[in-house]
Amino acid sequence: MRIVNHLSELESESIYIMREVAAQFDNSVLMFSGGKDSILMVYLAYKAFFPAKIPFPLLHIDTGHNFPETLQYRDKLVKQFGAKLVIGSVQDTIDQGLVAEEKGFNASRNGLQTTALLEAIENGNYD
């Protein structure tokens, strides 16, 4: 089947890239939002390094507006794969005065994630 072969090729390429990153960088991190794409990336990382643990932590930027089920699933997945979890917090950056929370109708914290992400990368000294 052509589709299955194509998916197998994509999976193999992804696993190759993960292994190359682990080999060439000392302190990598894998972004993890809890969405379908990042869940797949965690699974691919697991496959790439099995039976060893995933050699880099998962970095989740918590907006403070996540569904409780998302955080519960995140924690379950981290435990299931034996991964290390690092959490950056938008609320912490607001509390530190690094960013100002939007007010009003359609206010969002999505744009504020950048500061929390950069802070987490700097604090973790990630490549």
ZADO-1210 file (C-alpha; in nm, 4 decimals, padded with zeros to 6 digits):
<atoms>
<atom x="00.0000" y="00.0000" z="00.0000" code="MET" pos="1"/>
<atom x="00.1378" y="00.3333" z="-00.1048" code="ARG" pos="2"/>
<atom x="00.0000" y="00.5355" z="00.1907" code="ILE" pos="3"/>
<atom x="00.1393" y="00.2939" z="00.4493" code="VAL" pos="4"/>
<atom x="00.4796" y="00.2996" z="00.2800" code="ASN" pos="5"/>
<atom x="00.4781" y="00.6792" z="00.2760" code="HIS" pos="6"/>
<atom x="00.3868" y="00.6932" z="00.6466" code="LEU" pos="7"/>
<atom x="00.6619" y="00.4433" z="00.7253" code="SER" pos="8"/>
<atom x="00.9111" y="00.6618" z="00.5394" code="GLU" pos="9"/>
<atom x="00.7998" y="00.9703" z="00.7313" code="LEU" pos="10"/>
<atom x="00.8263" y="00.7817" z="01.0595" code="GLU" pos="11"/>
<atom x="01.1761" y="00.6596" z="00.9730" code="SER" pos="12"/>
<atom x="01.2881" y="01.0109" z="00.8778" code="GLU" pos="13"/>
<atom x="01.1482" y="01.1515" z="01.2026" code="SER" pos="14"/>
<atom x="01.3238" y="00.8879" z="01.4107" code="ILE" pos="15"/>
<atom x="01.6490" y="00.9553" z="01.2236" code="TYR" pos="16"/>
<atom x="01.6213" y="01.3292" z="01.2955" code="ILE" pos="17"/>
<atom x="01.5543" y="01.2673" z="01.6650" code="MET" pos="18"/>
<atom x="01.8597" y="01.0448" z="01.6909" code="ARG" pos="19"/>
<atom x="02.0738" y="01.2989" z="01.5062" code="GLU" pos="20"/>
<atom x="01.9622" y="01.5759" z="01.7413" code="VAL" pos="21"/>
<atom x="02.0469" y="01.3601" z="02.0430" code="ALA" pos="22"/>
<atom x="02.3881" y="01.2779" z="01.8940" code="ALA" pos="23"/>
<atom x="02.4838" y="01.6305" z="01.7900" code="GLN" pos="24"/>
<atom x="02.3495" y="01.8438" z="02.0747" code="PHE" pos="25"/>
<atom x="02.4258" y="01.8231" z="02.4440" code="ASP" pos="26"/>
<atom x="02.1088" y="01.9661" z="02.5912" code="ASN" pos="27"/>
<atom x="01.8071" y="01.9318" z="02.3633" code="SER" pos="28"/>
<atom x="01.4434" y="01.9678" z="02.4603" code="VAL" pos="29"/>
<atom x="01.1179" y="01.8601" z="02.2947" code="LEU" pos="30"/>
<atom x="00.8285" y="02.1055" z="02.3003" code="MET" pos="31"/>
<atom x="00.5081" y="01.9505" z="02.4311" code="PHE" pos="32"/>
<atom x="00.1721" y="02.1274" z="02.4187" code="SER" pos="33"/>
<atom x="-00.0468" y="01.8268" z="02.4860" code="GLY" pos="34"/>
<atom x="-00.1958" y="01.8444" z="02.1371" code="GLY" pos="35"/>
<atom x="-00.2034" y="01.5679" z="01.8797" code="LYS" pos="36"/>
<atom x="00.1167" y="01.6778" z="01.7048" code="ASP" pos="37"/>
<atom x="00.3275" y="01.6898" z="02.0186" code="SER" pos="38"/>
<atom x="00.1806" y="01.3594" z="02.1414" code="ILE" pos="39"/>
<atom x="00.3013" y="01.2053" z="01.8158" code="LEU" pos="40"/>
<atom x="00.6462" y="01.3599" z="01.8627" code="MET" pos="41"/>
<atom x="00.6740" y="01.2061" z="02.2108" code="VAL" pos="42"/>
<atom x="00.5757" y="00.8678" z="02.0690" code="TYR" pos="43"/>
<atom x="00.8360" y="00.9007" z="01.7927" code="LEU" pos="44"/>
<atom x="01.1015" y="00.9965" z="02.0486" code="ALA" pos="45"/>
<atom x="01.0054" y="00.6924" z="02.2526" code="TYR" pos="46"/>
<atom x="01.0383" y="00.4699" z="01.9443" code="LYS" pos="47"/>
<atom x="01.3678" y="00.6308" z="01.8466" code="ALA" pos="48"/>
<atom x="01.5406" y="00.5500" z="02.1752" code="PHE" pos="49"/>
<atom x="01.3620" y="00.2406" z="02.3069" code="PHE" pos="50"/>
<atom x="01.4534" y="00.0539" z="02.5261" code="PRO" pos="51"/>
<atom x="01.6364" y="00.3555" z="02.6731" code="ALA" pos="52"/>
<atom x="01.4438" y="00.6548" z="02.8025" code="LYS" pos="53"/>
<atom x="01.3867" y="00.9635" z="02.5899" code="ILE" pos="54"/>
<atom x="01.7204" y="01.1466" z="02.6328" code="PRO" pos="55"/>
<atom x="01.5788" y="01.4975" z="02.6504" code="PHE" pos="56"/>
<atom x="01.3062" y="01.6570" z="02.8604" code="PRO" pos="57"/>
<atom x="00.9637" y="01.7589" z="02.7379" code="LEU" pos="58"/>
<atom x="00.8977" y="02.1323" z="02.7695" code="LEU" pos="59"/>
<atom x="00.5403" y="02.2433" z="02.8256" code="HIS" pos="60"/>
<atom x="00.4507" y="02.6126" z="02.8370" code="ILE" pos="61"/>
<atom x="00.1486" y="02.6373" z="03.0635" code="ASP" pos="62"/>
<atom x="-00.0790" y="02.9260" z="02.9694" code="THR" pos="63"/>
<atom x="-00.2852" y="02.8798" z="03.2832" code="GLY" pos="64"/>
<atom x="-00.5869" y="02.8301" z="03.0580" code="HIS" pos="65"/>
<atom x="-00.5468" y="02.4597" z="02.9820" code="ASN" pos="66"/>
<atom x="-00.8284" y="02.2147" z="03.0339" code="PHE" pos="67"/>
<atom x="-00.7617" y="02.0032" z="03.3448" code="PRO" pos="68"/>
<atom x="-00.7908" y="01.6942" z="03.1244" code="GLU" pos="69"/>
<atom x="-00.5045" y="01.8203" z="02.9080" code="THR" pos="70"/>
<atom x="-00.2750" y="01.8540" z="03.2083" code="LEU" pos="71"/>
<atom x="-00.3839" y="01.5163" z="03.3455" code="GLN" pos="72"/>
<atom x="-00.3136" y="01.3528" z="03.0101" code="TYR" pos="73"/>
<atom x="00.0222" y="01.5318" z="02.9852" code="ARG" pos="74"/>
<atom x="00.1248" y="01.3986" z="03.3256" code="ASP" pos="75"/>
<atom x="00.0020" y="01.0475" z="03.2426" code="LYS" pos="76"/>
<atom x="00.1959" y="01.0459" z="02.9142" code="LEU" pos="77"/>
<atom x="00.5147" y="01.1710" z="03.0802" code="VAL" pos="78"/>
<atom x="00.4885" y="00.8950" z="03.3392" code="LYS" pos="79"/>
<atom x="00.4026" y="00.6298" z="03.0787" code="GLN" pos="80"/>
<atom x="00.7123" y="00.7075" z="02.8719" code="PHE" pos="81"/>
<atom x="00.9395" y="00.7754" z="03.1694" code="GLY" pos="82"/>
<atom x="01.0195" y="01.1225" z="03.0395" code="ALA" pos="83"/>
<atom x="01.1319" y="01.4284" z="03.2303" code="LYS" pos="84"/>
<atom x="00.8906" y="01.7228" z="03.2206" code="LEU" pos="85"/>
<atom x="00.9898" y="02.0887" z="03.2400" code="VAL" pos="86"/>
<atom x="00.7102" y="02.3439" z="03.2728" code="ILE" pos="87"/>
<atom x="00.7331" y="02.7093" z="03.1789" code="GLY" pos="88"/>
<atom x="00.4534" y="02.9271" z="03.3109" code="SER" pos="89"/>
<atom x="00.2879" y="03.2259" z="03.1492" code="VAL" pos="90"/>
<atom x="00.1454" y="03.3185" z="03.4902" code="GLN" pos="91"/>
<atom x="00.4981" y="03.3323" z="03.6345" code="ASP" pos="92"/>
<atom x="00.6071" y="03.5764" z="03.3630" code="THR" pos="93"/>
<atom x="00.2999" y="03.7909" z="03.4372" code="ILE" pos="94"/>
<atom x="00.3715" y="03.7796" z="03.8120" code="ASP" pos="95"/>
<atom x="00.7356" y="03.8797" z="03.7487" code="GLN" pos="96"/>
<atom x="00.6214" y="04.1787" z="03.5434" code="GLY" pos="97"/>
<atom x="00.7889" y="04.0488" z="03.2278" code="LEU" pos="98"/>
<atom x="00.4629" y="04.0604" z="03.0296" code="VAL" pos="99"/>
<atom x="00.1225" y="04.2208" z="03.0731" code="ALA" pos="100"/>
<atom x="-00.1912" y="04.0135" z="03.0473" code="GLU" pos="101"/>
<atom x="-00.4370" y="04.1182" z="02.7790" code="GLU" pos="102"/>
<atom x="-00.7720" y="04.2467" z="02.8998" code="LYS" pos="103"/>
<atom x="-01.1136" y="04.2609" z="02.7420" code="GLY" pos="104"/>
<atom x="-01.3106" y="04.0574" z="02.4939" code="PHE" pos="105"/>
<atom x="-01.1070" y="03.7930" z="02.3089" code="ASN" pos="106"/>
<atom x="-00.8086" y="03.8423" z="02.5409" code="ALA" pos="107"/>
<atom x="-00.5588" y="03.5617" z="02.4936" code="SER" pos="108"/>
<atom x="-00.2405" y="03.4396" z="02.6567" code="ARG" pos="109"/>
<atom x="-00.1149" y="03.2750" z="02.3378" code="ASN" pos="110"/>
<atom x="00.1176" y="03.5614" z="02.2479" code="GLY" pos="111"/>
<atom x="00.2534" y="03.5686" z="02.6023" code="LEU" pos="112"/>
<atom x="00.3886" y="03.2158" z="02.5690" code="GLN" pos="113"/>
<atom x="00.6969" y="03.3420" z="02.3850" code="THR" pos="114"/>
<atom x="00.8455" y="03.5069" z="02.6935" code="THR" pos="115"/>
<atom x="00.7778" y="03.1986" z="02.9067" code="ALA" pos="116"/>
<atom x="00.9338" y="02.9803" z="02.6363" code="LEU" pos="117"/>
<atom x="01.2477" y="03.1927" z="02.6068" code="LEU" pos="118"/>
<atom x="01.2823" y="03.2020" z="02.9851" code="GLU" pos="119"/>
<atom x="01.2466" y="02.8221" z="03.0096" code="ALA" pos="120"/>
<atom x="01.5040" y="02.7693" z="02.7330" code="ILE" pos="121"/>
<atom x="01.7474" y="03.0062" z="02.9034" code="GLU" pos="122"/>
<atom x="01.6926" y="02.8560" z="03.2501" code="ASN" pos="123"/>
<atom x="01.7400" y="02.5038" z="03.1137" code="GLY" pos="124"/>
<atom x="02.0372" y="02.6092" z="02.9015" code="ASN" pos="125"/>
<atom x="01.8873" y="02.4156" z="02.6098" code="TYR" pos="126"/>
<atom x="02.0551" y="02.4003" z="02.2688" code="ASP" pos="127"/>
</atoms>
